[in-house]
């Protein structure tokens, strides 16, 4: 297993839609293991493959620190098939370090996906699990959490990001 470099905003790959996984081979298993190790080391609660420069529909999520009943989840070719309710909560992202803001998302979701061995599965989550699932699936579609905030907040983020980048802090 290896720690991989997490791509940072505005890297182009973060804006690209990922490709479905078609082969569940040893290369995919190694990618998943490396993603898990990288997510834990960051530390984070989720990581999408394009965040480490691989344009495949693979994500890992582990919110067990906040929700003890939720295990590590490996999602291959995931899709949200049901959303319910709304909740505003603070979010951050490993690809946009040092920035958190309130984001509105569905409070409950059901996701259909393949597990790491290609077996079909579904998961239903609420609270932090629902938030993490939506966040990582957004990544696979080329969306960032800053795309889900209002114009004023987005302007604040852009100005702060430009300042930090020009000062060398990013």
ABEGO torsion letter per residue (X at the ends): XBBBBBBBOABAAAABBBBBBABBBAAAAAAAAAAAAAAAAOBBABBBAAAAGBBBBBBBBBAAAABAABBBBBBBGBBBABBBEBBBBBBBBAABBGBBBBBBBBABBBBBBBBAAGBBBBBBBBEAAAAAAAAAAAAAAGBBAAAABBAAAAAAAAAAAAAAAAAGAX
